[in-house]
């Protein structure tokens, strides 16, 4: 994940294959990001899925052993993360599919998950370090698509991949009810996404009860995660070509509620957290998904200390962290 609070921090080596990019370079970038996270008392970080470039590309075998080649560097960075109390995760792109009708597509997707799990293992990351994925496409038969995902999970994924993989409800194809069905069949832990739930809930499940059910899918020794974001509300300005005049024209369209806002609405977040507390939900990590990334987190921390000290306390927001949250990053990009 890109960091916006300090200019010049890169999250991965994104050079083209001709320039010999490597995980080793990405790990150097991550070390600088970890320093930034430490200064701002940020304890969770989603690593870019591109940290090991081309690691599963079928036509570029020279990149396939990057994890093994960087074993010591991964172990060293993992030690830094543990010292900082930094909990790590991956979130593969939407192109990583485990439920395609084409078994070869699923095999390739499973290999990507395996390599990300292998990096977490090489870092000696704890059981809370996970790879978060969506179910995938519906392929005109969502029931069969769910069953294919279960088959891939049980019969195609490696043991490290199964151990690290967790499943999230999405906002278009597979709802909270769908992933609960998958969990009941194969036991995969679930990540509850608040905005996705609001956008896609055909079963009309109840918000707080469902979130609590998701948290209970995690083994007792692992700390669950949930995702929180706010929808974009801005008027969208879109350039369209007039079919008659062939000229570009500006059209103003309403927002799409599946899009993420730059920052998180603190009042919706506070209400949701208080509802979960009232329901005696187990402790969890709340991962923010916002366009402003770390800046959104720092602002939400400030909002919590001002408007809801009880919620701030639930997340262990200490005086030191509150002070860090209230400081504007020196080189913030806005």
DAURKA-V859343 format. One record per residue. RES is the residue in one letter. PSI is psi in whole degrees, -180 to 180 (none if undefined). OMEGA is omega in whole degrees, -180 to 180 (* if undefined). D_LAST is the distance of its C-alpha to the last C-alpha in Angstrom with 2 decimals. Layout:
# DAURKA-V859343
res->(RES/RES)
psi->(PSI/PSI)
omega->(OMEGA/OMEGA)
d_last->(D_LAST/D_LAST)
This chain:
# DAURKA-V859343
res->(X/X/X/X/X/X/X/X/X/X/X/X/X/X/X/X/X/X/X/X/X/X/X/X/X/X/X/X/X/X/X/X/X/X/X/X/X/X/X/X/X/X/X/X/X/X/X/X/X/X/X/X/X/X/X/X/X/X/X/X/X/X/X/X/X/X/X/X/X/X/X/X/X/X/X/X/X/X/X/X/X/X/X/X/X/X/X/X/X/X/X/X/X/X/X/X/X/X/X/X/X/X/X/X/X/X/X/X/X/X/X/X/X/X/X/X/X/X/X/X/X/X/X/X/X/X/X/X/X/X/X/X/X/X/X/X/X/X/X/X/X/X/X/X/X/X/X/X/X/X/X/X/X/X/X/X/X/X/X/X/X/X/X/X/X/X/X/X/X/X/X/X/X/X/X/X/X/X/X/X/X/X/X/X/X/X/X/X/X/X/X/X/X/X/X/X/X/X/X/X/X/X/X/X/X/X/X/X/X/X/X/X/X/X/X/X/X/X/X/X/X/X/X/X/X/X/X/X/X/X/X/X/X/X/X/X/X/X/X/X/X/X/X/X/X/X/X/X/X/X/X/X/X/X/X/X/X/X/X/X/X/X/X/X/X/X/X/X/X/X/X/X/X/X/X/X/X/X/X/X/X/X/X/X/X/X/X/X/X/X/X/X/X/X/X/X/X/X/X/X/X/X/X/X/X/X/X/X/X/X/X/X/X/X/X/X/X/X/X/X/X/X/X/X/X/X/X/X/X/X/X/X/X/X)
psi->(134/142/132/-15/-7/124/144/-3/124/148/-15/159/102/18/154/160/-29/-22/10/55/161/151/-35/-39/-44/-38/-33/-41/-43/-35/-41/-39/-42/-37/-44/-46/-39/-42/-30/14/41/125/3/147/131/112/148/140/-7/13/-31/90/134/24/-23/12/124/-24/4/68/-19/-15/-4/-21/29/-37/-46/-38/-24/27/-46/-42/-39/-43/-41/-44/-36/-38/-38/-44/-43/-40/-36/-7/34/122/130/158/165/156/93/155/169/-10/-7/107/137/3/27/151/-16/110/-29/-37/-42/-38/-43/-39/-42/-35/-39/-45/-42/-44/-37/-39/-38/-37/-42/-40/-42/-26/-3/38/147/177/-15/-12/119/166/115/130/158/168/-46/-147/160/-32/39/5/81/-32/-44/-36/-40/-43/-36/-37/-44/-43/-44/-43/-44/-30/-13/-41/144/166/-46/-38/-45/-39/-32/-21/137/156/138/140/145/-177/4/-44/-48/115/-179/-40/-38/-47/-29/-39/-45/-43/-43/-27/-36/-9/5/133/154/141/120/124/115/-50/-41/-39/-41/-31/-28/101/61/-24/-5/45/156/138/-61/-44/-41/-42/-42/-40/-41/-46/-33/-11/-11/139/154/-32/-2/141/118/165/149/158/140/136/166/145/148/138/-3/149/133/129/116/136/124/150/125/126/-26/-48/-16/10/150/134/153/126/141/121/155/164/159/121/-11/-13/149/140/166/-42/171/138/111/-30/-37/-42/-47/-45/-44/-43/-40/-36/-41/-38/-43/-28/7/39/147/162/147/167/134/113/123/140/101/148/-30/-1/-121/-30/-34/-40/-48/-39/-41/-38/-46/-44/-39/-43/-25/-45/-21/72/-28/-39/-40/-41/-34/-34/12/32/101/172/-38/-44/-35/-40/-42/-36/-30/-9/128/127/140/-32/42/141/121/none)
omega->(179/175/-177/-174/176/-178/172/180/178/-177/-179/176/-173/177/178/-173/-179/-179/176/174/-176/174/-179/178/179/-179/175/176/-179/179/178/177/179/176/178/180/179/-178/-178/175/176/-170/176/179/175/-180/178/176/-179/-176/176/-172/174/-171/178/-178/-174/-177/-177/-176/-180/-180/-168/-175/-178/180/179/-179/-177/-176/-178/180/177/179/-180/-180/176/178/177/180/180/179/180/-173/-175/180/-170/175/170/173/-178/-179/-179/180/177/-171/177/-176/180/171/179/-178/-179/176/179/178/179/177/179/179/177/178/180/-178/177/175/180/177/177/177/-180/176/-176/178/-179/-177/178/178/-169/172/-175/-177/173/-179/-179/-176/179/177/177/179/-174/179/177/179/176/-178/177/178/179/179/179/-180/-174/-169/-176/-179/174/179/177/180/178/-177/-177/-170/172/-170/-176/170/-179/-171/-175/-167/-173/-172/176/179/179/-176/173/176/-180/178/-178/180/-173/174/-180/177/-174/174/180/177/-174/-178/178/179/-180/-178/-175/-180/-177/179/179/175/180/-171/-172/179/-179/178/178/178/178/-178/-179/179/-179/175/-174/-176/-179/-179/-178/175/167/-179/175/175/176/-180/175/-179/-175/169/-178/177/-173/176/179/179/178/-176/-178/-176/-178/179/175/179/179/176/178/-174/177/-179/171/-170/176/180/180/175/177/-179/180/177/-175/-174/174/178/-179/180/-179/180/179/177/179/177/179/179/-180/177/178/180/-176/170/174/-180/-180/174/-175/-178/180/171/-176/178/177/178/-179/179/180/176/178/179/-179/180/-180/-171/-174/179/179/178/177/-180/180/-180/176/-179/-177/178/179/-179/177/178/178/-179/-176/180/176/177/-173/-176/-177/177/-178/*)
d_last->(16.63/13.64/11.87/8.13/8.86/10.89/10.88/14.06/15.06/16.91/18.31/21.45/23.69/23.07/25.62/28.37/31.65/33.40/31.37/32.52/29.29/30.11/29.20/29.99/27.02/24.70/26.17/25.29/21.62/21.96/23.60/20.63/18.38/21.15/21.04/17.39/18.35/21.37/19.64/17.60/20.69/19.35/22.58/21.83/20.37/20.82/21.82/21.30/24.48/24.46/25.07/28.68/28.58/31.49/33.22/35.12/35.38/39.07/39.58/37.97/40.04/39.07/35.78/37.47/38.29/34.96/35.07/38.56/37.75/34.91/36.82/36.67/32.99/32.17/34.50/32.95/29.38/30.78/32.42/29.15/27.64/30.75/30.70/27.18/28.17/25.48/26.26/25.45/25.56/25.36/24.72/26.53/25.38/27.06/29.46/31.14/33.97/36.77/38.63/39.44/43.04/43.08/43.85/42.60/39.06/39.26/40.68/37.82/35.28/37.24/37.12/33.32/33.29/36.01/34.14/31.05/33.47/35.28/32.23/31.80/35.54/35.47/32.87/35.30/32.62/34.09/34.99/31.69/29.92/30.03/29.37/28.11/29.35/30.12/33.67/33.17/34.85/37.53/39.78/41.76/43.18/40.73/43.55/44.55/40.94/40.62/43.90/42.87/39.79/42.19/44.56/41.92/40.80/44.41/45.99/43.53/40.82/41.74/42.23/39.04/37.05/38.78/38.22/34.45/33.79/32.57/32.23/29.64/30.32/28.38/27.52/29.76/32.84/33.86/33.59/34.04/37.78/37.81/36.27/38.50/41.42/40.34/40.03/43.50/44.89/43.45/41.75/38.24/35.78/33.29/29.59/29.03/25.95/25.51/23.73/26.09/28.99/28.11/27.87/31.06/33.90/37.12/39.27/37.91/37.50/36.49/32.93/33.66/36.96/35.45/32.61/35.34/37.43/34.64/34.23/38.00/38.02/36.81/39.59/40.06/39.10/35.66/32.60/31.35/27.81/26.34/23.12/21.14/18.48/18.02/18.61/16.38/17.92/16.43/19.01/18.94/19.54/21.85/23.87/27.54/30.67/33.46/36.55/38.89/37.27/35.28/32.42/28.78/27.87/24.81/25.33/23.47/23.85/23.39/21.00/22.26/22.45/22.31/18.65/16.08/13.57/9.95/11.45/15.18/17.58/19.02/22.27/23.18/22.42/24.59/27.35/27.49/27.67/30.40/32.28/32.34/33.56/36.27/37.31/37.76/35.37/35.38/32.56/29.69/26.20/23.48/20.99/17.74/16.64/13.17/10.59/7.98/11.01/11.58/8.87/10.88/13.99/13.35/12.68/15.75/17.79/17.27/18.28/21.27/22.56/22.46/23.79/25.68/26.99/29.46/26.86/25.03/28.48/29.16/26.42/27.72/24.78/26.52/26.06/24.53/21.96/21.29/20.71/18.38/16.45/16.22/14.85/11.23/10.78/11.73/9.48/6.29/3.81/0.00)
